[in-house]
Amino acid sequence: MSWYNRNAAPGPYEFDQAWYDPRAHDANFVVLMNPATPLDEIADWEVCDTFGRPIRTYDVGPYVIMTYDTNLLSDLSPSLPPPPPVAG
């Protein structure tokens, strides 16, 4: 997932667009590291800005799980293209 300007989008690396098709799949939760780490820099406030307040939040070890009563895949922006290769 990529996060930018209060939008979440699939990609840009190692993903299949079909995974994010809301007609075929249902995703009603977000799992984050708690606290955010360099490998997962998404903060809970970014998720709330994008999808609204969760109906429930669970703290499970080093994770926070935010659950919703809607399919979050329907609220995703179009996927981002990967950045161009570095010339050289």
Secondary structure, DSSP 8 states (H G I E B T S, - for coil): -EEETTEEE--SSS--GGGG-TTT----EEEEESS-BTTB---HHHHHHHH---SEEEEETTEEEEE-SS-GGGG-------------
